[in-house]
């Protein structure tokens, strides 16, 4: 279940990042307004993916934040082409550690 949850979080983060990146391209980089259509679809996918998680919404949002941080840094590296610093890596590790702590309590939730 841990791997499934982690992969679902990563897919959710990618959907959110794409949904926000495309309007950024339109607003700041001179992209076509047509980018807003796949952006809206990506954000709808993001919301649907969030609804698939097995925990209460507040716990999902809290745990998702850690994965979002790490995924956003991966985006920075591989899409934007910017090298990550040791502090970026440390921040991602801390965020993912927090996510792991929150997710580990899901089976004990009441």
PyMOL commands that set and color helices and strands:
alter all, ss='L'
color gray80, all
select helices_A, chain A and resi 2-28+35-51+57-78+86-104+106-108
alter helices_A, ss='H'
color red, helices_A
deselect
rebuild
show_as cartoon
